[in-house]
Amino acid sequence: MRHMETNEKLSVSCKMFPLHREREQPIFSARAHVFQIDPATKRNWLPASKHAVTVSFFYDASRSVYRIISVGGTKAIINSTITPNMTFTKTSQKFGQWADSRANTVYGLGFSTEQQLQQFAEQFKEVKETARLAREKSQERFELANPALNIAAPELSQELSEDRHSPPLLAVNGPGEEKLFRSTSAEVELTAEKERVKKMLSEGSMCEINLEAELFTLQDSNSKLVEALQEANSSVEQWKKQLAEYQEETDRLRDQVAELEAQLGHPAAGQTAREELTRSLEELEALLSTKDQEIHNLQSKKTDVGELEKEREEAMQRLQDLERRNCDLEDRVQSAEKTLASNREEQDQAEVEVRHIIDVLDVKIGDLKDLRQSLAKLIDK
């Protein structure tokens, strides 16, 4: 059934991209829940499919291009061309993601098992390496065909490296130098603290994204189990009705046996009919015992729903804890930004004072030069 559904998805993909139908071939397929990053917040995941869909790797032999395509109904959920710069990151045991700069989005996949995630990651790595080798070969052919384009490259790279490694110059004279140095070092420390807090905030956001993806997966599994439990309950009701019918049939047969024995007057004459009825009763009792066992097995499956509810509550609690941590980190970032702004104001004030002192020193030096010239003229006279 799953193979037929995969073929239907691939046929829909071919209908949506008729120009690539003949030259592109699927090389690997897997089923997963598809997510896309929220373009507004760049932090939360948005589900792109209501249930698990087929995600396939396609290869275009005419252009030597690999693509990842997934189709949900009549809509293309994923259409991502793989480049050597892409990286597939496993953020949890059953969730992975990669960024597509051309589509300006981040795709996330939630798998049902860790083995499926590992197989998809290995296939992504292999396809990316093949794409890198193909690009290197095409660049080598291009460089061999156009050797004159690389003539100015060493000089340009040398100039860039000199500009990059030239140290900044800072010359300050006067009594305000020590104050300016202290404010600059404080600004550097505050900037480092701000970067560290932002890093912690981004890590907390990533954990929140992973928990949301796991929560979606648990909710989907929970809905499937609830549906299965409802079907099992309906089956139990049907079997109970059949059991009651079988019991009524058994009672009716027993009454018929008693009536036959009473009519014949001696048991030996109806021995054959009695044996047949006994075998029928034994078969019915065996069938009843089988149905009872099936009912017992279905009732034992009800405990799985309670465990899933407990896991969902734990995930929600962890999500709330992460949200509280994110709020604390945002408060720390705001306080650090306020402190940095105040230090910048102090630095600007110190620079104004230093400039004023330099101007005063320039005036004094001019006066001393005038006095020196006057003394020199007096001596000459």
Beta strands, then each sheet from edge to edge (+ up, - down):
strand 1: 24-37
strand 2: 45-47
strand 3: 53-60
strand 4: 65-72
strand 5: 75-81
strand 6: 89-90
strand 7: 95-100
strand 8: 105-110
sheet 1: 2+ 1- 3+ 4- 5+
sheet 2: 2+ 1- 8+ 7- 6+
end
